[in-house]
Amino acid sequence: MTPRDDADNTEPEPATGGDGRWSDLDRPPLNAGALRRALVRDSGLWSGVEVVRSTGSTNADLVALAGEGKAEEGLILLAEEQTAGRGRLDRQWTAPVRSGLFFSVLLKPAGVPVTRWGWLPLLAGVGVATGLARAAGIDTSLKWPNDVLVTVGDEERKAGGILAERAGEDGVVIGIGINVTLREDELPVPTAGSLALAGATRTDRDSLLRAVLRSLERWYLRWQAVEGDPVSSGLQETYAAGCATLGRMVRAELPGDRSVVGEAVAVDGDGRLVLATGEGVQEPVGAGDVVHLRPA
C-alpha cells in the first residue's frame, strides 16, 4: 500500500454527514503540505510526511512499507482515523475522527547497538511528553514505559501511548497516539484523558504535531550521536525526572501470569523498571503491564 496524501486536497466536502472532512468544524483536517514544509529539511531526520484519511493501523502500514523497501528513515505516516489502532499488549486504541494525533515514524538507528534499541520507546515518550508540555502548556508525565499522563481535575489520566515494532533487520517503527480534543462523553474508558480536558492552551493539531516531532528528532539525534548511551545522552536522567511511576507502589503483571508488587525505585541502564519488593529483593521488569497502586 502506498499512502495517499488526501489532506492536500483543499476543497472541502459538504458537511452533510458524519464523514465529511469538515463535518466537525472544531476538528479541521491536518495540513500535509504545511507539515512537510515545516518538518522536512535536508539536514534533518524527517524525510517525508504522508497523511491518509483512514486506515487500520499506521504502524502496520509503515512496517509493511519498510519491509517492501518503500520507506526511508524518517518517513512520518499519519491517519485522521485509525480503525484498528493498537496499543501495548495488543490493546485496541479507538478515537473519533480527527480528535487526536495518530501516527507512526520509521527510525533506523545506524551505529547504535541493538542491545540499546530498547530505549527507543522510552525516548519517544520523553520526546512526546516534553513537546506537548511546551506546545500545549500543560504538565505531562510518563507512566513506565511510555504512557503519557495528564491531570484532569485531580485525576491522573492517560492521554497518549506509544508502541514500538521492529521493521526488518535495521528499522523500528514507533507508533504514537495522542488524544487531543476528546470530550468526556467520547472517552473509551474512565481512566482516559485528553489535552483539552487537561486544560491545554493549544489544541491545534498541526502545531502540536510539529512540536512533538521536533522534540523527538532532537532526542533521537542526540541519543544516536553517542551510540545510544542513555547516560551521556541525558536520556536516562530526563526520563527518570519525568516518570510518574518512580517512588510509587506498583503491581507489575509479568508474562507467564506472574505479578510482582513493590516500590518503583529506579530505571536501570537497560530501561527496565526496578522494583523493591517486600522481601527485600530488587527485581528489574523489562516487559509487562504496570499498575499504579493507590495508598492504603
C-alpha positions in Angstrom: 0.0 0.0 0.0 1.2 3.5 -0.9 -0.1 6.2 1.4 -2.3 8.8 -0.2 -2.0 12.4 0.7 -5.7 13.3 0.9 -5.1 16.2 3.3 -3.5 18.2 0.4 -6.9 18.3 -1.3 -8.1 21.7 0.0 -11.6 21.6 -1.5 -14.0 20.8 1.4 -16.6 18.2 1.2 -20.2 19.1 2.1 -20.8 18.7 5.8 -24.0 16.8 5.3 -23.0 13.7 7.3 -20.6 12.4 9.9 -17.8 11.5 7.5 -17.1 14.8 5.6 -13.7 16.4 6.1 -15.4 19.5 7.7 -18.3 17.7 9.4 -16.8 18.8 12.8 -15.6 22.4 12.5 -13.8 22.1 15.8 -11.7 19.4 14.3 -10.2 20.5 10.9 -8.0 18.2 8.9 -4.3 18.2 9.1 -2.4 20.3 6.5 0.1 17.8 5.0 1.7 20.4 2.8 2.4 22.8 5.6 3.7 20.0 7.8 6.2 18.9 5.1 7.4 22.5 4.7 7.9 22.8 8.4 9.5 19.4 9.1 11.3 18.0 6.1 14.8 19.5 5.8 18.0 18.3 4.0 19.9 18.1 7.3 17.1 16.8 9.4 15.7 13.4 10.4 12.3 13.7 8.8 12.2 12.6 5.2 8.6 12.7 4.3 5.0 13.3 5.6 2.1 11.3 4.4 -1.5 11.7 5.6 -4.3 9.3 4.9 -8.0 9.8 5.8 -8.5 6.4 7.4 -6.5 3.2 7.9 -6.5 0.2 10.1 -3.1 0.9 11.7 -0.4 3.3 10.7 2.1 1.0 12.4 1.1 -2.0 10.4 1.1 0.1 7.2 4.6 1.5 7.8 6.1 -1.8 8.9 4.8 -3.2 5.6 6.2 -0.3 3.5 9.6 -0.7 5.2 9.5 -4.4 4.5 8.9 -3.8 0.9 11.7 -1.2 0.7 9.3 1.6 0.0 10.0 3.8 3.1 13.1 5.7 4.1 14.2 6.5 7.6 12.2 9.5 8.9 9.0 8.8 7.0 6.0 10.0 9.0 2.7 8.3 8.3 -0.4 10.0 9.8 -4.1 9.0 9.8 -7.1 11.1 10.5 -8.8 7.9 11.8 -7.5 4.5 12.8 -10.0 1.7 12.7 -7.7 -1.0 14.2 -5.1 1.0 16.2 -3.2 -1.0 18.8 -1.5 -0.1 22.0 0.8 -2.2 24.2 -0.2 -5.8 24.8 -2.4 -5.6 21.7 -5.0 -3.4 23.4 -7.3 -1.5 21.0 -6.9 2.2 20.6 -10.0 4.0 19.3 -10.9 7.6 19.0 -13.3 9.8 16.9 -12.1 11.1 13.5 -9.6 14.0 13.8 -9.9 14.0 17.6 -6.2 13.3 18.1 -2.8 12.6 16.5 -2.4 9.1 15.3 0.9 8.5 13.5 4.0 6.3 13.1 7.6 7.1 12.2 10.3 4.9 10.8 13.7 5.0 12.5 16.9 3.2 11.5 19.4 3.8 14.4 22.6 3.1 12.5 25.6 3.0 14.8 23.6 2.1 17.9 24.0 -1.5 19.2 20.8 -3.5 19.0 21.1 -4.1 22.8 20.2 -0.4 23.3 17.3 -0.2 20.9 15.0 -1.0 23.9 15.5 2.7 24.9 13.6 3.8 21.7 10.1 3.6 23.2 11.2 5.5 26.3 13.0 8.1 24.1 9.8 8.5 22.2 7.9 9.0 25.5 10.3 11.8 26.5 10.0 13.4 23.1 6.3 13.4 23.2 5.9 14.5 26.8 8.3 17.4 26.5 7.0 18.5 23.2 3.4 18.5 24.4 4.2 20.3 27.7 5.9 23.1 25.7 3.3 23.4 23.0 0.1 22.7 24.9 1.0 24.5 28.1 0.2 21.5 30.4 2.0 19.4 32.8 2.8 15.9 31.4 4.4 12.8 32.9 5.2 9.3 31.9 3.9 6.0 33.3 6.6 3.4 32.6 7.4 2.5 30.0 5.7 5.1 27.8 2.2 6.1 28.6 1.7 9.9 28.5 -0.2 11.1 31.5 -2.1 14.4 32.1 -4.1 15.7 35.1 -7.8 16.1 34.6 -9.3 17.7 37.7 -7.4 15.9 40.4 -7.1 12.7 38.5 -4.1 11.3 36.6 -5.3 10.1 33.2 -3.7 8.6 30.1 -3.7 10.9 27.1 -1.2 9.2 24.9 0.5 5.9 24.2 3.5 4.6 22.2 4.1 1.2 20.5 7.4 0.2 19.0 7.7 -2.6 16.4 10.7 -4.0 14.5 10.7 -3.3 10.8 13.1 -5.6 9.0 16.7 -6.0 10.2 17.6 -2.4 10.6 14.4 -0.5 11.4 12.0 0.3 14.2 8.5 1.8 13.7 7.3 3.9 16.5 3.6 4.4 16.7 2.2 7.3 18.7 -1.4 8.1 19.6 -2.4 11.3 21.5 -5.9 12.3 22.5 -6.2 16.0 21.7 -9.8 17.2 21.7 -11.7 14.2 23.1 -14.6 15.2 25.2 -15.7 13.5 28.4 -18.5 11.6 26.7 -16.2 10.3 24.0 -13.6 8.7 26.3 -13.2 5.0 25.7 -12.6 4.3 29.4 -12.9 6.5 32.5 -9.1 6.4 33.0 -8.5 8.1 29.6 -8.0 11.8 29.2 -7.2 14.3 26.5 -5.2 17.5 26.2 -8.4 19.6 26.0 -9.7 18.0 29.2 -6.4 18.8 30.9 -6.8 22.5 30.1 -4.4 22.7 27.1 -3.8 26.3 26.0 -3.5 25.0 22.4 -5.3 22.1 20.7 -4.3 22.9 17.0 -3.1 19.5 15.8 -0.6 20.9 13.3 1.2 22.9 15.9 1.2 20.1 18.4 2.5 17.6 15.9 5.3 19.9 14.8 6.3 20.4 18.5 6.3 16.7 19.2 8.2 15.7 16.1 10.9 18.4 16.6 11.3 17.2 20.2 11.5 13.6 19.2 14.1 14.5 16.5 16.3 16.3 19.0 16.3 13.4 21.4 16.8 10.8 18.8 19.8 12.5 17.1 21.4 13.2 20.5 21.0 9.6 21.5 22.2 8.3 18.2 25.3 10.5 18.3 26.5 8.8 21.4 25.8 5.3 20.1 22.6 5.0 22.2 24.2 5.6 25.6 21.3 6.6 27.8 23.7 8.3 30.4 25.8 10.6 28.2 22.8 11.5 26.0 20.9 12.6 29.2 18.0 10.3 28.3 18.1 8.2 31.4 18.2 11.2 33.7 15.5 13.0 31.9 13.2 10.0 31.7 13.5 9.4 35.4 12.8 13.0 36.2 9.5 12.9 34.3 8.4 9.4 35.3 5.4 9.3 37.5 5.9 5.6 38.3 9.1 6.1 40.3 8.6 6.4 44.0 5.2 4.7 43.9 3.9 1.3 44.9 3.0 -0.6 41.7 2.0 -4.0 40.6 3.8 -5.4 37.6 1.8 -8.0 35.6 4.5 -10.1 34.0 4.5 -12.7 31.2 3.5 -16.2 32.4 0.7 -15.0 34.7 3.1 -13.8 37.3 2.9 -10.5 39.2 5.2 -8.5 41.4 4.3 -5.8 43.9 6.9 -3.3 45.1 8.1 0.2 45.1 9.4 1.5 41.8 12.8 2.8 42.8 14.8 3.2 39.5 15.0 2.9 35.7 18.2 0.9 35.0 20.7 1.2 32.2 18.6 -1.0 30.0 15.4 1.0 30.5 13.9 -1.6 32.9 11.8 -0.6 35.9 13.4 -1.7 39.1 11.0 -2.8 41.9 12.0 -3.1 45.6 9.7 -5.9 46.9 8.6 -6.5 50.4 11.1 -9.4 50.6 14.0 -7.0 50.3 14.7 -8.0 46.7 15.2 -5.6 43.8 13.6 -7.0 40.7 14.1 -5.4 37.2 11.0 -5.5 35.0 11.6 -5.4 31.3 8.2 -6.3 29.9 4.8 -6.3 31.4 1.9 -4.1 32.5 2.4 -1.8 35.4 -0.5 -0.6 37.6 -0.1 2.3 39.9 -1.5 1.3 43.3 -3.3 3.8 45.5 -2.0 4.3 49.0 -3.8 2.2 51.6 
